[in-house]
Amino acid sequence: MNLDALLEEERLLVEVDLRPRQGERFQPTGFPELGPATYTLPDGTEMLLVESAQSMANRLETPCWDEVAQDVAEPLRGMPYVRVWYDGKVLTNSLLEAHRLNSPYILESEKKDFFYALQDELNTLEEGPVDLHVFARVVCKYDPNTLLHGVFLAKKELAKGRLRLPRLLSGFVEARDVYPVESGGVKYDRVDPSANAVLGFGNVPYPRTEFVAAAITAYFNLDLRTLRGYRLGKEAERFLLALAIWKIRRFLETGLRLRTACDLVYQRVRVEMPSGFSLPSTSELEEILPGLIAAVDLFADPPVTEVTFKPPSKWKSAEEREGEEAQE
């Protein structure tokens, strides 16, 4: 597995053929007030967005966390992340939060200690163009996963709100030559079928739209040129490359049940760029990941940064709020 040769490429582009696990129908992602995202190509081909880039970012992060062990997945032990505590219990962490290090549970911690640490380490970026090398090193220190999926620290106290890193790893799923399958159902009320449906009672019929397709394809894009531009050093680059490919592999193996009515399996993995490269297996990657993590000297020590979240008043009991008001 020659990671160094791959790191010299512009992109890693991967395409994966998918099919429904059972039958032919599948349910795509839907959008508020829009429904399914269908579109037509110039040649008349009917297309469908099955899973969006923003949703895929979340799905590619999921394999990093072991819900049973309540820790990072075993091959990634030692990889930095930020853990958030509230009321003596673990509340969340940067691997699970939608905005990663920009989560309010992290930046708005009780003493804002992590926020002030960032402010101190990024103080050279207050004036002039943002040096992404400096910003990327700080992000890599506390949560390298955030580097892969992007972050926007929209705080005016942090370089005047200009700290943004794009996604290095992105993906989406689309289907070709699609046809809608219209069906529906009824929510039955066995007590009073004619009761007021607005209040949740009564029988309520509903429509359902699924699709069939000639082909379903997942696409993955890893921006290697931008990764090199962060100038993190070969050790960090090798780890981030292996982590990105591991995420793709684990998603294909464990994450393709996108919805109840969208349970997919993968059939063929194709590397479109660079030519001649084959995607390493999960076992190959898990064999080298611990060593790659240990070789990176940019990571925080200890790797888990602990913060305590101070909740807004609405989270607190009336007695707690009254006690705070009395102290003021």
N, C-alpha and C positions, 0 to 999 in steps of 0.2 A: 504494500500500500504506500505509494509515493505521494505523500501529502505535499511535500515541498514543490514538486513539479506542478501539481494542481493549483497551488497557491499563486503561481505565475500567470495563470489564465485570467481572462476578463470575467467570465461568468461560469457557474455550474448550472446548467439547465437540464431538468429532469422531467420526463413525461411518463405517466403511469396509466395504463388502461384499467378501468374499473367496470364492474357489473353488479347488479343487485344480487344479494346473497340468495334470495328466494324470489321466484317469479320474475316479472319484467317491470313492474311499477316501482316508482320511487317518489319521494316527496322532497322537493327542493327547499332551500331557504326562502323565507318570505320577508317582506319589508312592510312596515306600517303604512297603510293607505296606498300601497303599491301592489302587494301580493307577489307572486313569483316574477322574477326578473327574466322575462323572455325578450329576445331581440332577433332581428333578421339580418343576415349577411347580404352584401350587395348581389350575390348570385342567387338569392332567394332561400338559402338554407335557414331553417328555423333553429335557433339556439336557445339555451337556457343556462343561467348561472345557478349551479347547484350549491356551491359554497363560496362565500366572498372572501377576499383577502383579509379583511379585518377579523372574520370568524376563524379563518385558518391560522392566524397568528396565535389566537388563544388555544386552538387545538394542538398546535405544535409545541406549546409550552406545557401542556398537561402531562406528557410523559416524564417530565423532569421531577415530578413530585410523587412520592410513594404514600398513598393515603393510609395504607395499613400501618406502615412504620412511622408515619407523620414525620418524614424526613425526605431529603432529596433521594432520588433513585440511587440504588447502590453503586452503579458505575460512576456516578457523579459526586460521590461523597468527597468533601473538601472543596467543592466549587462554592464560591461566596454567594451569599444572598442576605437580605435583611429580614429579620423576624420581628413581628409586632406582638406585644403583650398588652392585655387589658384585664384588669381585675384579677391578676394572678394567673391568667390562662393565656395560651397562645391564641391570638385573634386571627392573624393572616400573615402573609409574607410576600416579598417582592416577586416571587415566582408565580404566585397565584393571582396577584392583583392585575386588573385589566391595563392599567397604565404603568405597571412595573414600579420603578423608583419614583415616579411622579404621583404615586398613590397618596391621597390625603392622610391615610392612616400612617404613612411613613413620614411625610414632610411635616405634618401637624402633630407630631408626637408631644408628649407631656411637657418636656423641657426643650423641645425642638433641637435636641442635641445633634441628631443626624443632619437636620437642615443647616445648623451652624457649622458642622464639619464640612458639608459641601460648600458652603459659602466661603469658608476659609481656604479650602483647597482650590477653589475656582476664582479666587479674588483677582488673579491676573487677567481675567477675561472681561472685566468691567468696562474697559475702554478699548476701542479699536475693533477690528474684525475678530470674530470668535475663532480661536485656534482649536480645531476639532481634535487635534492630537492630544492636547491637554485634557479636553472634556472627555474624550474616549478613554484615556488612561484612568481617570477618576471613576467613570462608570464601570470599567473593567475591574477595578479594585473591589467594588462593593457588589456587583451583580453582572457578570459577563453575559448572562442570558439577555439582559436588557440591550446589550450591544447588538445582538442578532435581530431583535424585534423592534428596535427603535424606541425613542423616548423624546418627550418635549417637556422640559422643566419650565413651565409657564409661570415663573415667579419673577416679579420685577427686581427682587433683591438678589437674584442670581443672574448676573450679566444682563440685567435689564430685560429678562424674559426672552433671551435670544438663543437659549441652549436647546438645540434640536439635533437629533441624530435620526436619519432615515432607517427603514428596515433594511438589513442586509439579506435576510431570509424572508421570502414571501411565497405565497402559494394561493391557488384557487382551483375550483373544480367546475367544469362546464360540460354540458351535454349537447350533442349534435343530432340534427334531424329528429326533433322532438315532436310529440303529439300529446295533447292533454287527455287525461282520463278523468271524466267527471263522475262523481259519486256523492254520497252524503250519508247522513245518519240522523238519529233522533236521540236527544237526551230525554229519557223517560222519567216521569214522576208517577210512581205506582200508588201514591196516596191520593193526589188530586190532579189529574192530567190537564184540567182546564184552569188551574190557578194562574196567578199573575206571573208571567215569564220575566218581566222586568225585574222582579224581586228574587228571581232564581227558582221560582216554582214552575209547575206545569211541564207539559211536553214541549220541547224546543227542537225543531228540525234545523239542520245546518248543512251547507254544501261542503264538498271536499274536492280539491283538484290535485291529482297526482299526474305523473308523466311517464311515458315510455320514450326510449331514445335508441337510435342506431349505435351510438357510442357515448361513453362517459369517460372523461379524461381528467386526471389531476395534473397540475403543472406546478413546478417548484423552481425558484430562481434565487441563487445565492450570488450576491454581488462581491466578487473577490477583489476587484479593483478598488472599491471603496474600503474594504477591509485592509488592504495594503496601505492605503492612504492614511489610515489612523496611526501607522508607524508604532505598533505595539510590540514589535519584536517577533521573531519566528516562533518562539515557544507559545506565546499567546495566540498567534495566528493558526498554528497547527491545532491547538485545542479547540478554538472556535470553529474551524473547518470540520473537525471530527464531530463536535457537538451538533452542528447543523445537519450533517448527514445522518447522525444517530437519531435526531428528532424526526427526520423524514422516514427513516426505516421504522421507528416505533409507531409513528402515526399510521403507516400502512398496515402494520401488524396488529395494532390494538385500538386504533381510533376511528375506524371507518363506519361505526354505527353513529351516523351524524344525527339521526332522529329516529323515532320509533318506526316510521315508515320509510326510512332511508338507511338501510343496513347494507353496506357495500363490501365487496372483496376486490383485491387487486389481482391482476392477471399477468401483466408484463411491465417491467421497468425499463425505460429507455433513457440513456444519457445522450441528449441532443448536442451538448457542448460541455467540455471539449470532446472532439472526436477520439474514439478509441478508449475512453475511460469507462470503467465498470464500477458501479456503486458498491462499496464494501458492504459485507453482511453485518447484521447486528452483533453477532458474536465476535467478529474481527474488531469492530469498533469498541466493544465493551472490554476487550482484552487490553487495548492501548490507552483508553481514556484515563484510568487512574494515574498512569505514568505521565501523561500529558498535563494533567492538573497539577501534579507535584512539581513539574518543571517550570511552571509559570511563577515568576517572582513579583508580579504586579498585584497579586491577590492580598486582600486584607488578612491580618493575622490577629485573632482567630477569624476563620472564614465567615462565620455567622455574626452579623452585626445586630445587636439587640436594642430595640427601642420600645418605649411604653407609650401607648396611645392615650391621649386625654380626650375623652368623649365630649360631644356637645351637651348642653344642658338637658336637652330632651331625652337623653339616654339615662339621666340620673333620676333617682327617686325624689319625691317632694321633700323628704327629710334632708337629703344631701344638698339640694338647692337652697333650702332654708338655712342650713349651716354655713354655706359659702356666703350667702347674703349677709348673715350676721357677722362674719369675719370681716367683710368689706366695710 
